Amino acid sequence: MIELDLRSGLPIFEQLVNNFKELIVREVLKPDEQLPSVRTLASQLTVNPNTIQKAYKELERQGFIYSVKGKGSFVAPIKDQVNREKLEVLKKELQKITVEAMYLGLSQEEICRWVTEAANHRGHGESKRSQGESND
């Protein structure tokens, strides 16, 4: 679930924050779901509990989690900030796919056509935005 790269130049607490944010944005962790306790996670990842606590505090500061005294930390309900984060993750994924498609010989026009086709092939679960509202 949580992946740490000890050879990375990124501090462990930042890796933890990024991992949890991705899990929340991808909805692997659901709103109001309880996170592992600081001690439990520290033991599982063999990381100093202070590092876990620092990551949890940063996630709470950013609005991704909330704490209940005596109960622990929980995933916060999705807000606009999380939606922006999710859109940024999707943008990065699209960029990776686009680069791979171009490497395999697809032209920019073909990729645009595929995106247009995908956008026009909406399923039954259309959102208000896909039903005609603009996001400009």
N, C-alpha and C positions, 0 to 999 in steps of 0.2 A: 504494500500500500504506500508506504513512505520510502522514497529512495534517496540516500545520501551518497554523495561522491566526495570522499575524504581527500581526494587529490585535486578537487576543484579549488579555484581561488576564491570562490564564494563562501562566506562564513556559514557554518552549520545552521545557525538560527535563521539566516536568510533562505537557505535551502528548505528548511522546515516550513517557513512562511509560504514560500512559492509552492511547495508540494501541497500544503493544505488548501491554499487558494485554488489550485487547479482541481483538487478533489471536490471542492465546494462548487466551483464554476461548472464542472462537468456533471454535477449533481450525483456524484458517487456518495458524498455525504449530504444528507437531506436536512432541510431546515429543522431546527430544534433537536437534531440528533446529538447525543452526548459524545464528546471526544474522550479519548483515553486520558486517564489521570496523568499528571506530570510524572509521577514516580513510575507508573506502569510503562509509559512511552519511553522514558529515559532508560529503563531497564531493557525494554525490547530493542531499542536502537543503540544501546551501550553509549549513551550520551549523558553528559552532566545534566541533572535536573534543572539547574539554573538556565541552561540553554533552552530547554523546552519551555520553561516559564517565560523567558524573554520572547520566544516566538509566539506563545499564546497571547502575551500582552500586546505585541505588535498586531496580531490578527484582530484582537479586540479593538485596538485603537483605529484600525482601518474599517471596522464594522463587519467583519466576516464572522466573528464569533461573539458570544456574550458569556458572562460568568454569573453563576448563582452561588452565593456564599453557602458553603457547606455541601454543595451538590456537584460542582464542577463546571466545566466549560461546554458550551453547546453551539451548534451552527446557527448563525443568525438567519432570520428570514431574508429572502432575496430582495435586494434593493437595487436602485439604479446603478450604484457603484459596481455591484456584482454583474449586472447586465453589461456594463461597459467592459469589464474584465472578460466576460464570456465572449463578447464580440471581438475583442483583441485576440483571444485564443483562436477563434474561428478564422480571423484574418491571417494569422501566422500559418495555420493549417492550409488555408487556400494558397498562400504564397508557396509553401512547400510542394503542394500538388501541382501548381502551375509550373514551377521550375522542373519538376520531374516530367511533366507532360511535354514541355518544350525540349527537354533532353531526348525524349523518345520520338521527337520529330513533329509534334503538333505545332501548327502556327498559332500566332496570337489570335488571329481571326477565328480559327477553329475552337480555341479555348473559350473565347467570348461567346461563340455560338453554343457551346456546351453549357456554359453558365446560364445563358438566356433560356435554353431548353429546360434546364433544371428548375429555373425560377418559374417558368410557365407550367411546369408539371408538378403543381402543388397538390398535396393530398387532401383528404377530407378535413384535416385539422388546421384549416387556414386561420391565421391570426388576423386581427383587425388591420394590421399594416399590409398584409398580403391581399386583403380584400379591397384595397384602393387607397388607404391612407399613406401619405408620404412620410418619410423619415428625414426630410431635408432640414 
